[in-house]
Amino acid sequence: MQSTGLLFTIAQIAVGLAGFSAIIVTLNPRPIREWDDTDRLNLRTLIQLSIYVIFFSLLPPLLSISLDNHLVWLCALWVYGLIHIADASFFLMNLTKDMPTLFRNSASCGVVVALAQLLIAWQGNDIARETMFVFALIWHLGVVFMAFVLLLYKLRKND
């Protein structure tokens, strides 16, 4: 496994973003139940995808304890791809007209990334699977960062 150090770094960044979101929530004068749907969706996206990134960053090193390198990336990418396609599709279907277009674009691109994950898990070699796995983690980390910035901007704008 060539990318173990990178996976741990990605997990640490996700933990940091999730932690800073807690600070933003704490410093906001309004309780969460009074937030509008967009802010709650931002927070949900930030926390949920941070958990995904942390979990899937730690999954390959854990799988490598008992599985061959070939099977590690095959199993990890299949599981990640299936959860990603289900989550992105569910998110896309439950967006309302009032939500910003950025959310719809992000969910649509997430479905494309998830389909690419499944295609590479099915047809790719080990290097392609590992690369796609890391790319999907970085994709999710980018969405987490986007949600963090939007939450920070929205909260500052209301103050």
N, CA and C of each residue as an Amber inpcrd file, in Angstrom:
protein
   477
   0.8430000  -1.1780000   0.0000000   0.0000000   0.0000000   0.0000000
   0.8860000   1.2390000   0.0000000   0.8730000   1.9260000  -1.1090000
   1.7100000   3.1010000  -1.2880000   1.1680000   4.3390000  -0.5920000
  -0.1230000   4.4180000  -0.4030000  -0.7370000   5.6840000   0.0210000
  -1.1890000   5.7040000   1.4770000  -0.6270000   4.8930000   2.3170000
  -1.0470000   4.8460000   3.7150000  -0.8500000   6.1930000   4.4160000
   0.2940000   6.8160000   4.2100000   0.5480000   8.1200000   4.8270000
  -0.4270000   9.1770000   4.3440000  -0.7470000   9.1490000   3.0570000
  -1.7120000  10.0950000   2.5020000  -3.1000000   9.8650000   3.0850000
  -3.4740000   8.6020000   3.2610000  -4.7880000   8.2970000   3.8460000
  -4.8920000   8.8350000   5.2730000  -3.8450000   8.6880000   6.0430000
  -3.8540000   9.2010000   7.4190000  -3.9030000  10.7340000   7.4330000
  -3.2130000  11.3730000   6.5000000  -3.2520000  12.8330000   6.4040000
  -4.6540000  13.3180000   6.0470000  -5.3020000  12.6480000   5.1010000
  -6.6670000  13.0010000   4.7150000  -7.6060000  12.8590000   5.9090000
  -7.4390000  11.7860000   6.6740000  -8.2820000  11.5870000   7.8640000
  -8.0620000  12.7100000   8.8810000  -6.8380000  13.1360000   9.0610000
  -6.5470000  14.2100000  10.0120000  -7.1700000  15.5310000   9.5670000
  -7.1400000  15.8080000   8.2730000  -7.7540000  17.0350000   7.7650000
  -9.2650000  16.9950000   7.9960000  -9.8810000  15.8360000   7.7630000
 -11.3260000  15.7010000   7.9860000 -11.6790000  15.8980000   9.4520000
 -10.8710000  15.3800000  10.3410000 -11.0990000  15.5780000  11.7780000
 -10.9920000  17.0630000  12.1260000 -10.0080000  17.7340000  11.5590000
  -9.8390000  19.1580000  11.8160000 -11.0210000  19.9810000  11.3340000
 -11.5070000  19.7010000  10.1290000 -12.6590000  20.4520000   9.6110000
 -13.9110000  20.1880000  10.4400000 -14.1160000  18.9530000  10.8400000
 -15.2760000  18.6410000  11.6800000 -15.1580000  19.3460000  13.0300000
 -13.9600000  19.3960000  13.5750000 -13.7520000  20.0800000  14.8540000
 -13.9900000  21.5730000  14.7590000 -13.5200000  22.1880000  13.6910000
 -13.7550000  23.6260000  13.5190000 -15.2300000  23.9240000  13.2860000
 -15.9510000  22.9940000  12.6820000 -17.3910000  23.2230000  12.5030000
 -18.0960000  23.2550000  13.8610000 -17.6130000  22.4620000  14.7950000
 -18.2000000  22.4970000  16.1430000 -17.9830000  23.8570000  16.7910000
 -16.8360000  24.4590000  16.5240000 -16.5720000  25.7920000  17.0670000
 -17.5300000  26.8130000  16.4460000 -17.7560000  26.7010000  15.1410000
 -18.6810000  27.6210000  14.4640000 -20.0850000  27.4800000  15.0490000
 -20.5170000  26.2460000  15.2560000 -21.8530000  26.0110000  15.8110000
 -21.9400000  26.5800000  17.2230000 -20.9060000  26.3890000  18.0040000
 -20.9040000  26.8660000  19.3840000 -20.9340000  28.3920000  19.4610000
 -20.2280000  29.0480000  18.5770000 -20.1540000  30.5070000  18.6150000
 -21.3510000  31.1900000  17.9760000 -22.1870000  30.4380000  17.2950000
 -23.3730000  31.0300000  16.6800000 -24.3840000  31.3750000  17.7760000
 -24.9140000  32.5900000  17.7620000 -25.8520000  32.9730000  18.8200000
 -27.2110000  32.2780000  18.7110000 -27.5630000  31.7790000  17.5270000
 -28.8600000  31.1190000  17.3480000 -28.7250000  29.6150000  17.5630000
 -29.7020000  28.9890000  18.2260000 -29.6680000  27.5340000  18.3500000
 -29.8990000  26.8760000  16.9850000 -29.4470000  25.6590000  16.8310000
 -29.5350000  24.9530000  15.5440000 -30.9780000  24.8280000  15.0790000
 -31.9120000  24.6530000  15.9700000 -33.3150000  24.4880000  15.5600000
 -33.8710000  25.7440000  14.8940000 -33.2090000  26.8870000  15.0800000
 -33.6450000  28.1240000  14.4440000 -32.9090000  28.4060000  13.1290000
 -31.9630000  27.5470000  12.7650000 -31.2410000  27.7390000  11.5130000
 -32.1650000  27.4430000  10.3390000 -31.8860000  28.0270000   9.1940000
 -32.6670000  27.6940000   8.0060000 -32.1800000  26.3530000   7.4380000
 -32.9410000  25.8240000   6.4880000 -32.6480000  24.4920000   5.9470000
 -31.2690000  24.4160000   5.2940000 -30.8480000  25.4800000   4.6500000
 -29.5480000  25.4710000   3.9810000 -28.4160000  25.3440000   4.9820000
 -28.4970000  26.0730000   6.0890000 -27.4440000  25.9730000   7.1050000
 -27.4160000  24.5960000   7.7530000 -28.5870000  24.0510000   8.0240000
 -28.6310000  22.7010000   8.6060000 -28.0770000  21.6630000   7.6320000
 -28.3980000  21.8370000   6.3510000 -27.8640000  20.9170000   5.3330000
 -26.3520000  21.0370000   5.2330000 -25.8350000  22.2620000   5.3100000
 -24.3830000  22.4600000   5.3240000 -23.7410000  21.7200000   6.4860000
 -24.3200000  21.8840000   7.6690000 -23.7670000  21.2330000   8.8580000
 -23.8430000  19.7160000   8.7360000 -24.9900000  19.2180000   8.2760000
 -25.1560000  17.7710000   8.0970000 -24.1470000  17.2310000   7.0890000
 -23.9900000  17.9330000   5.9780000 -23.0350000  17.5090000   4.9550000
 -21.6230000  17.4970000   5.5110000 -21.2730000  18.5400000   6.2180000
 -19.9320000  18.6490000   6.7690000 -19.6230000  17.5070000   7.7290000
 -20.5210000  17.2500000   8.6370000 -20.2670000  16.2120000   9.6450000
 -20.3480000  14.8160000   9.0300000 -21.3850000  14.5620000   8.2290000
 -21.5590000  13.2360000   7.6420000 -20.3970000  12.8660000   6.7210000
 -20.0160000  13.7810000   5.8410000 -18.9280000  13.4670000   4.9230000
 -17.5820000  13.4200000   5.6250000 -17.4220000  14.1860000   6.6960000
 -16.1870000  14.0640000   7.4890000 -16.0750000  12.6670000   8.0840000
 -17.1790000  12.1430000   8.5610000 -17.1760000  10.7760000   9.1030000
 -16.8520000   9.7690000   8.0080000 -17.4360000   9.9510000   6.8200000
 -17.1170000   9.0660000   5.6870000 -15.6170000   9.1020000   5.3810000
 -15.0750000  10.3070000   5.2870000 -13.6590000  10.4480000   4.9440000
 -12.7800000   9.7960000   6.0050000 -13.0940000  10.0150000   7.2560000
 -12.3030000   9.4030000   8.3300000 -12.3930000   7.8810000   8.2570000
 -13.6090000   7.3600000   8.1440000 -13.7960000   5.9080000   8.1150000
 -13.0860000   5.2800000   6.9190000 -13.3130000   5.8420000   5.7360000
 -12.7380000   5.2220000   4.5430000 -11.2450000   5.4790000   4.4130000
 -10.7030000   6.4760000   5.0970000  -9.2580000   6.6550000   5.1240000
  -8.5870000   5.5850000   5.9820000  -9.3130000   5.1250000   6.9820000
  -8.7480000   4.1080000   7.8720000  -9.0640000   2.6800000   7.4410000
 -10.0100000   2.5130000   6.5200000 -10.4240000   1.1750000   6.1040000
  -9.3170000   0.3670000   5.4000000  -8.6340000   0.8970000   4.3840000
  -7.6030000   0.0840000   3.7260000  -6.4790000  -0.3940000   4.6420000
  -5.9330000   0.4650000   5.5220000  -4.9120000  -0.0720000   6.4380000
  -5.4480000  -1.1870000   7.3400000  -6.7180000  -1.0700000   7.7470000
  -7.3020000  -2.1340000   8.5690000  -7.5080000  -3.4100000   7.7620000
  -7.9630000  -3.2640000   6.5250000  -8.1610000  -4.4440000   5.6780000
  -6.8470000  -5.1220000   5.3190000  -5.7750000  -4.3350000   5.2480000
  -4.4800000  -4.9120000   4.8610000  -3.9150000  -5.8440000   5.9210000
  -4.4720000  -5.8100000   7.1110000  -4.0130000  -6.7190000   8.1640000
  -4.3160000  -8.1640000   7.7910000  -5.4910000  -8.3910000   7.2080000
  -5.8850000  -9.7740000   6.9300000  -6.0710000 -10.0960000   5.4500000
  -6.0230000  -9.0990000   4.5600000  -6.2470000  -9.3600000   3.1380000
  -5.0060000  -9.0500000   2.3140000  -4.9300000  -9.6930000   1.1580000
  -3.8860000  -9.4210000   0.1880000  -4.0930000  -8.0150000  -0.3800000
  -3.0210000  -7.3600000  -0.8310000  -3.0950000  -5.9950000  -1.3500000
  -4.1150000  -5.8690000  -2.4760000  -4.1980000  -6.8610000  -3.3290000
  -5.1640000  -6.8450000  -4.4370000  -6.5980000  -6.7970000  -3.8950000
  -6.8840000  -7.5960000  -2.8970000  -8.2340000  -7.6420000  -2.3340000
  -8.5680000  -6.4130000  -1.4910000  -7.5550000  -5.7970000  -0.8890000
  -7.7910000  -4.6050000  -0.0730000  -8.4420000  -3.5230000  -0.9180000
  -7.8290000  -3.1960000  -2.0420000  -8.3540000  -2.1020000  -2.8680000
  -9.6380000  -2.4890000  -3.5760000  -9.7680000  -3.7430000  -3.9370000
 -11.0090000  -4.2040000  -4.5680000 -12.1830000  -4.0690000  -3.5950000
 -12.0290000  -4.6120000  -2.4100000 -13.1170000  -4.5600000  -1.4120000
 -13.3820000  -3.1290000  -0.9380000 -12.3200000  -2.4010000  -0.6490000
 -12.4860000  -1.0380000  -0.1390000 -13.1800000  -0.1490000  -1.1650000
 -12.8010000  -0.2570000  -2.4390000 -13.4120000   0.6000000  -3.4590000
 -14.8550000   0.2060000  -3.7320000 -15.1530000  -1.0980000  -3.7070000
 -16.5530000  -1.5240000  -3.8960000 -17.4420000  -0.9770000  -2.7790000
 -17.0030000  -1.1540000  -1.5430000 -17.8050000  -0.6890000  -0.4030000
 -17.9630000   0.8240000  -0.4540000 -16.8730000   1.5250000  -0.6830000
 -16.9150000   2.9830000  -0.7420000 -17.8010000   3.4490000  -1.9050000
 -17.6680000   2.8310000  -3.0630000 -18.4710000   3.2070000  -4.2190000
 -19.9540000   2.9770000  -4.0050000 -20.3150000   1.8520000  -3.4220000
 -21.7300000   1.5620000  -3.1790000 -22.3480000   2.5390000  -2.1730000
 -21.6280000   2.8280000  -1.1030000 -22.1420000   3.7850000  -0.1220000
 -22.1970000   5.1810000  -0.7250000 -21.1920000   5.5230000  -1.5150000
 -21.1500000   6.8520000  -2.1410000 -22.3070000   7.0340000  -3.1310000
 -22.5860000   6.0410000  -3.9670000 -23.6790000   6.1670000  -4.9350000
 -25.0210000   6.2590000  -4.2190000 -25.2000000   5.4840000  -3.1660000
 -26.4600000   5.5280000  -2.4210000 -26.6390000   6.8830000  -1.7440000
 -25.5940000   7.3660000  -1.1060000 -25.6810000   8.6360000  -0.3860000
 -25.8650000   9.8140000  -1.3380000 -25.0880000   9.8760000  -2.4070000
 -25.1960000  10.9990000  -3.3480000 -26.5510000  10.9940000  -4.0510000
 -27.0510000   9.8150000  -4.3960000 -28.3650000   9.7300000  -5.0440000
 -29.4730000  10.1660000  -4.0890000 -29.4020000   9.6920000  -2.8580000
 -30.3970000  10.0760000  -1.8550000 -30.3700000  11.5870000  -1.6230000
 -29.1740000  12.1380000  -1.5170000 -29.0110000  13.5730000  -1.3110000
 -29.5900000  14.3550000  -2.4880000 -29.3050000  13.8930000  -3.7050000
 -29.7910000  14.5680000  -4.9100000 -31.3050000  14.5300000  -4.9970000
 -31.8980000  13.4130000  -4.6240000 -33.3540000  13.2770000  -4.7010000
 -34.0880000  14.1070000  -3.6390000 -33.4410000  14.3930000  -2.5280000
 -34.1090000  15.0940000  -1.4350000 -33.8180000  16.5930000  -1.3870000
 -33.1370000  17.1250000  -2.3900000 -32.9200000  18.5650000  -2.4300000
 -34.2080000  19.2620000  -2.8260000 -34.4430000  20.4000000  -2.2350000
 -35.6250000  21.1870000  -2.5800000 -35.2360000  22.2870000  -3.5570000
 -36.2440000  22.9320000  -4.1060000 -35.9990000  24.0260000  -5.0450000
 -35.3120000  25.2050000  -4.3770000 -35.4870000  25.3540000  -3.0880000
 -34.9190000  26.4880000  -2.3690000 -33.4270000  26.3460000  -2.0820000
 -32.9070000  25.1390000  -2.2240000 -31.4940000  24.9090000  -1.9310000
 -30.6210000  25.5460000  -3.0130000 -29.4360000  26.0050000  -2.6410000
 -28.5370000  26.5900000  -3.6340000 -28.1560000  25.5850000  -4.7310000
 -27.9220000  26.1040000  -5.9300000 -27.5540000  25.2650000  -7.0710000
 -26.2560000  24.5210000  -6.8060000 -25.4020000  25.1000000  -5.9930000
 -24.1280000  24.4650000  -5.6640000 -24.3310000  23.0800000  -5.0540000
 -25.3740000  22.9030000  -4.2440000 -25.6590000  21.5990000  -3.6510000
 -26.0530000  20.5880000  -4.7220000 -26.9080000  21.0010000  -5.6470000
 -27.3330000  20.0980000  -6.7170000 -26.1400000  19.7120000  -7.6110000
 -25.3070000  20.6930000  -7.9410000 -24.1220000  20.4060000  -8.7570000
 -23.1660000  19.4630000  -8.0320000 -22.9840000  19.7000000  -6.7490000
 -22.1040000  18.8520000  -5.9600000 -22.6300000  17.4140000  -5.8870000
 -23.9310000  17.2620000  -5.6670000 -24.5190000  15.9200000  -5.5980000
 -24.4620000  15.2260000  -6.9530000 -24.6920000  15.9700000  -8.0310000
 -24.6200000  15.3760000  -9.3690000 -23.2080000  14.9080000  -9.6750000
 -22.2220000  15.7250000  -9.3600000 -20.8320000  15.3160000  -9.5590000
 -20.4710000  14.1410000  -8.6500000 -21.0600000  14.1130000  -7.4530000
 -20.8320000  12.9920000  -6.5380000 -21.3360000  11.6770000  -7.1190000
 -22.4770000  11.7100000  -7.7910000 -22.9970000  10.5000000  -8.4500000
 -22.0310000  10.0550000  -9.5370000 -21.4920000  10.9990000 -10.3070000
 -20.5320000  10.6530000 -11.3670000 -19.2690000  10.0350000 -10.7700000
 -18.7570000  10.6330000  -9.6930000 -17.5610000  10.0830000  -9.0370000
 -17.8470000   8.6810000  -8.5040000 -19.0210000   8.4850000  -7.9210000
 -19.3840000   7.1700000  -7.3860000 -19.4940000   6.1290000  -8.5040000
 -20.0770000   6.5100000  -9.6230000 -20.1490000   5.5820000 -10.7630000
 -18.7530000   5.2420000 -11.2760000 -17.8610000   6.2280000 -11.2990000
 -16.4700000   5.9700000 -11.6920000 -15.8010000   5.0210000 -10.7040000
 -16.0990000   5.1840000  -9.4180000 -15.5500000   4.2660000  -8.4080000
 -15.9750000   2.8280000  -8.7010000 -17.2570000   2.6380000  -8.9630000
 -17.7640000   1.2920000  -9.2050000 -17.2030000   0.7110000 -10.4980000
 -17.0830000   1.5400000 -11.5300000 -16.5310000   1.0660000 -12.7980000
 -15.0790000   0.6460000 -12.6480000 -14.2940000   1.4450000 -11.9440000
 -12.8810000   1.1110000 -11.7470000 -12.7360000  -0.0760000 -10.7950000
 -13.6040000  -0.1870000  -9.8000000 -13.5620000  -1.3580000  -8.9150000
 -13.8310000  -2.6260000  -9.7130000 -14.7050000  -2.5280000 -10.6880000
 -15.0820000  -3.6920000 -11.4860000 -14.0460000  -4.0160000 -12.5590000
 -13.5220000  -2.9910000 -13.2530000 -12.6590000  -3.2160000 -14.4090000
 -11.1980000  -2.8140000 -14.2200000 -10.8830000  -2.0880000 -13.1860000
  -9.5410000  -1.5320000 -13.0530000  -8.5360000  -2.4940000 -12.4550000
  -7.2680000  -2.0950000 -12.5360000  -6.2130000  -2.8680000 -11.8750000
  -5.9700000  -2.2710000 -10.4870000  -5.0060000  -2.8140000  -9.7660000
  -4.7780000  -2.3670000  -8.3850000  -4.3630000  -0.9030000  -8.2970000
  -3.5310000  -0.4500000  -9.2220000  -3.0820000   0.9430000  -9.1910000
  -4.2550000   1.8710000  -9.4670000  -5.0960000   1.5240000 -10.4300000
  -6.2780000   2.3460000 -10.7350000  -7.2460000   2.3700000  -9.5520000
  -7.4120000   1.2360000  -8.8950000  -8.3190000   1.1870000  -7.7370000
  -7.8020000   2.0520000  -6.5910000  -6.5280000   1.9450000  -6.3100000
  -5.9520000   2.7560000  -5.2340000  -6.0430000   4.2440000  -5.5670000
  -5.7460000   4.5960000  -6.8090000  -5.8150000   5.9890000  -7.2380000
  -7.2390000   6.5160000  -7.1610000  -8.2000000   5.7310000  -7.6130000
  -9.5980000   6.1650000  -7.5690000 -10.0800000   6.2990000  -6.1290000
  -9.6420000   5.4010000  -5.2760000 -10.0150000   5.4620000  -3.8670000
  -9.5400000   6.7750000  -3.2470000  -8.2770000   7.1040000  -3.4760000
  -7.7140000   8.3400000  -2.9250000  -8.3950000   9.5550000  -3.5620000
  -8.6590000   9.4970000  -4.8730000  -9.3450000  10.6060000  -5.5340000
 -10.7310000  10.8280000  -4.9270000 -11.4740000   9.7520000  -4.6650000
 -12.8160000   9.8860000  -4.0810000 -12.7380000  10.4870000  -2.6720000
 -11.7230000  10.1110000  -1.9080000 -11.5480000  10.7160000  -0.5850000
 -11.2670000  12.2070000  -0.6990000 -10.4210000  12.5740000  -1.6490000
 -10.1100000  13.9910000  -1.8400000 -11.3470000  14.7310000  -2.3490000
 -12.1450000  14.0720000  -3.1870000 -13.4040000  14.6740000  -3.6390000
 -14.3020000  14.9790000  -2.4370000 -14.4880000  13.9740000  -1.5780000
 -15.3330000  14.1810000  -0.3990000 -14.7440000  15.2500000   0.5160000
 -13.4450000  15.2640000   0.6530000 -12.7990000  16.2860000   1.4770000
 -13.0470000  17.6810000   0.8960000 -13.0530000  17.7970000  -0.4140000
 -13.3740000  19.0680000  -1.0520000 -14.8000000  19.5070000  -0.7800000
 -15.7300000  18.5560000  -0.7920000 -17.1250000  18.8800000  -0.4860000
 -17.2590000  19.2900000   0.9750000 -16.5370000  18.6300000   1.8550000
 -16.5380000  19.0050000   3.2740000 -16.0080000  20.4320000   3.4320000
 -14.9310000  20.7390000   2.7370000 -14.3620000  22.0830000   2.8100000
 -15.3520000  23.1150000   2.2760000 -16.0460000  22.7780000   1.1680000
 -17.0580000  23.6720000   0.6070000 -18.1660000  23.9330000   1.6310000
 -18.6450000  22.8840000   2.2750000 -19.6980000  23.0370000   3.2820000
 -19.2010000  23.8730000   4.4630000 -17.9510000  23.6710000   4.8410000
 -17.3690000  24.4450000   5.9390000 -17.3290000  25.9300000   5.5950000
 -16.8580000  26.2520000   4.3930000 -16.7650000  27.6500000   3.9730000
 -18.1610000  28.2700000   3.8710000 -19.1150000  27.5360000   3.3150000
 -20.4740000  28.0540000   3.2060000 -21.1070000  28.2820000   4.5770000
 -20.8600000  27.3700000   5.4950000 -21.3870000  27.5290000   6.8510000
 -20.7380000  28.7250000   7.5360000 -19.4540000  28.8640000   7.3900000
 -18.7390000  29.9890000   7.9910000 -19.2050000  31.3080000   7.3880000
 -19.3420000  31.3470000   6.1050000 -19.7770000  32.5710000   5.4280000
 -21.2010000  32.9420000   5.8170000 -22.0720000  31.9660000   5.8360000
 -23.4760000  32.2230000   6.1660000 -23.6100000  32.7290000   7.6020000
 -22.8910000  32.1130000   8.5230000 -22.9760000  32.5380000   9.9140000
 -22.4100000  33.9370000  10.1140000 -21.3370000  34.2450000   9.4330000
 -20.7540000  35.5860000   9.5480000 -21.6660000  36.6250000   8.9110000
 -22.3320000  36.2620000   7.8210000 -23.2080000  37.1900000   7.1330000
 -24.4020000  37.5710000   8.0060000 -24.8970000  36.6330000   8.8150000
 -26.0580000  36.9000000   9.6590000 -25.7060000  37.7090000  10.9040000
 -24.4800000  37.6980000  11.3240000 -24.1080000  38.3840000  12.5730000
 -24.1100000  39.8580000  12.4870000
